[in-house]
Amino acid sequence: MVEQNNFASALRHASGTAALAATGALAIGGALVGYGMLEAQKFGLRHESLKVLPRGYGDIKVLHLSDIHMVPGQEAKTQWLGGLADLKPDFVINTGDNLSHRKAVPALIKALEPLMAFPGAFVPGSNCYYAPKLKNPFRYLAPSTGTPNPAPRDQLPFEEMHRAFGGAGWINMSNRAHSTVLNGLRLDLTGVDDPHIDRDLFAGWPRGSSSSSQAPHVRIALTHAPYQRVLDQFTEAKADVIFAGHTHGGQVCIPGYGALVSNCDLPTWRARGLSDWEYNGNTVPLNVSAGVGTSRFAPIRFACPPEAVMVTLAARD
């Protein structure tokens, strides 16, 4: 009888310990989620500088936005984005995934309207075309091979957004090449539609006269998702700089280590920031934005706060 009582007492103790451990784990998990939701609101500005312009030309300030994932009612994000106009960029580049809700276009345009007073260019991401879905978060730990186009019922009103961008003078660079002049320098732009849903088709560079390549210019390439095949095409074509988004910087990172995933075939250490992409003997600076927002189904960030990037293009030495 004594042994039975001792066994019952030990069992009760073990059960109590397990319950306390489970309660503690839930508390820690809740705290991490709460922190992640707060970090997703800690908008910041990263500064970079690249010497890619012809000698003798003044600096060009390029504001790089990506992965806004707008949802109606996000007033803090709206005010922060609008306030970026105080930086007075010379050019705005938007690398897609602007929406996370089918009714978010008016909110997005309200947020970006102050910035649309400046020249700009954009490429779409899949979450410009299609609404995000609730997914098992562990799927993001698996290697990404892209996603097929979702069903038509998931389509977002991207045409409305593109009309607003175009009406402000922003150039749609989806599978297109275009030249424009800024501060007396020719900007040769090329861009692709979202490689993550297999819409990319490299258009090369703008065609001009036989001597156009001799005139002072800078070559800027845009993509939403930085898949290696696209980066290789841009690099082989001798772009001067590549802008991309999509990765969210990993979104949930390990402090001191970095991103666990890039949501494409880009190495995870390149999921955020400026690095050099090398291919076939050529090297091109690649700027990957960690993005401004998140999917509305996963509104957290950890060790990876949201950002816009001000890239100052300066003259070569």
Disulfide bonds with the S-S distance in Angstrom:
none
